[in-house]
């Protein structure tokens, strides 16, 4: 397995659009290397006789029946809103 370098970490941060200093990248080198080494150890496990699982606990998912029932009116939904306009929640704009 190839060693993780500071350049690898910086490239990953750049692709992910995460600002990262050289010192931070250096700190992540050892952490990422240990994660990849652990993943490599897991790849060596023999799982040939292991049944696939979808959940760690036995049993089934308990879901309530899907029955139509009364819902909030628009007025009830907006009752405690800090601000409303024309029947909708008014929130600060996040886009310029």
N, C-alpha and C positions, 0 to 999 in steps of 0.2 A: 504494500500500500504506500502510495506517495505521501510525502510529508506536506502538511499545510504550511504555506508561507504567508508572510505579512501581505505580500502582493495579492495572494488569493483572497484573503479577507477583505482587503481594500477593494478589489474588483467586485466581490459579492456585495459589499456595502454600496458601491457605486451603482450596480445594476438594480439594487433594491431601493435606491434613492435615499440612503441613510448617510447622514453626515458623520464622518468618523475621523478622528485624529490618528496620527501614527502611533501614539501611545496606546490608544484604545484598540487599534488593530493588533498591536503586539500582545495585548492582554487576551484577545480572543483567539490567537493562534493556538495556545496550549489547550484552551477549552474545546475548540473545534476538533483538534487532533484527538483528544480523549474521547469525544463523541464518536468520531469515525472509527477509532480503535475498538470501542465497545460494539459498534454495529458490525465490524468485521468478526468479532468473537461470536456474535449471534448467528452470523452466516455459517459458522462452522458446526452449529448444533444439528444433530440428526433429528429431523421432525417427520420422518417418513411414516411412522406409526401413530402420529398425533392427529386426532380428529379436529377438523376445523371448527372453530367456535365463533358464535356471533355475539355472545355475551358471557361474562365471567360467572354470572350467577345462574343457577338452574331456574326453570319456570318459564312462564309466559308473561308477556306484557299485559298489564291490566289497563284496559281502556274503557272509558265510559261509553255508553251507547250515544250515537250521534242523533240527538233529537232536537227538532226545532223548538225554540222557546223565545220568550219576550227578550228583546234587545233594548239598549238605551236609545232614547230619542235623541235627536240632534241637540235639543235644548239641555237634556240631562247630561250629555257628554261634555258640553261646553260650560256647564254650570260652574265648575271650579277652575276653569282655564284662566291663567293670569291675564291673557289678552285674546280676544276673538274679533274677527272681522268678517262680515257677510256670511255668517254661519260656519266659519272655519277657524281652526286654531291659528293664531298669529304668532309666528316665531321669527327671530332675527335671521336676516339673510346670511347665508354662508358663502355665497358666490358673488363675485364682483360683476 
